[in-house]
């Protein structure tokens, strides 16, 4: 590759790295937001943690009161 175009050789790898990092941050942010929402709902008494058939905790909304 000529010395004239060396700076363009990093465009694609840097772009891919940027896209991967942004995607990972978005996924982590949505996951964190869901966890916060579930914790607040449990603290407010609108939901609860129940044990599923495999013994793991599962989030469950409580029935609405009329």
C-alpha atoms as one frame of an Amber mdcrd trajectory, in Angstrom:
protein
   0.000   0.000   0.000   1.394   3.396  -0.831   2.266   5.857   1.903  -0.227
   8.260   0.427  -3.268   6.208   1.508  -2.126   4.695   4.815  -4.625   6.718
   6.902  -7.564   5.205   4.995  -6.562   1.658   5.902  -7.987   2.098   9.418
 -11.381   3.489   8.420 -13.229   0.168   8.155 -11.772  -1.477  11.317 -12.362
   1.663  13.399 -15.910   1.989  12.084 -16.658  -1.647  12.901 -15.190  -1.251
  16.384 -17.302   1.850  16.950 -20.494   0.101  15.804 -19.804  -2.928  18.013
 -19.096  -0.754  21.068 -22.216   1.364  20.557 -24.346  -1.764  20.122 -22.948
  -3.289  23.316 -23.612  -0.065  25.242 -27.198   0.095  23.979 -27.879  -3.509
  24.981 -26.376  -2.953  28.442 -28.381   0.263  28.846 -31.675  -1.398  27.976
 -30.881  -4.281  30.325 -30.023  -1.882  33.130 -33.231   0.101  32.515 -35.330
  -3.055  32.707 -33.674  -4.052  35.978 -34.325  -0.610  37.466 -37.965  -0.700
  36.385 -38.452  -4.123  37.940 -36.839  -3.068  41.232 -39.021   0.045  41.451
 -42.181  -1.942  40.690 -41.363  -4.449  43.452 -40.591  -1.668  45.949 -43.882
   0.064  45.086 -45.804  -3.194  45.590 -46.960  -3.550  41.966 -44.887  -6.658
  41.251 -43.056  -9.472  42.984 -40.325 -12.030  42.462 -41.603 -15.615  42.308
 -39.692 -18.859  41.911 -40.195 -20.605  38.580 -40.146 -24.372  38.033 -36.359
 -24.512  37.733 -35.883 -22.634  41.021 -34.811 -19.312  39.518 -36.447 -16.000
  40.470 -38.881 -14.629  37.910 -40.445 -11.155  37.761 -44.238 -11.145  37.885
 -46.702  -8.278  37.900 -49.430  -8.458  40.548 -53.067  -8.484  39.528 -54.696
  -5.067  39.190 -57.080  -4.115  41.992 -60.511  -2.915  40.875
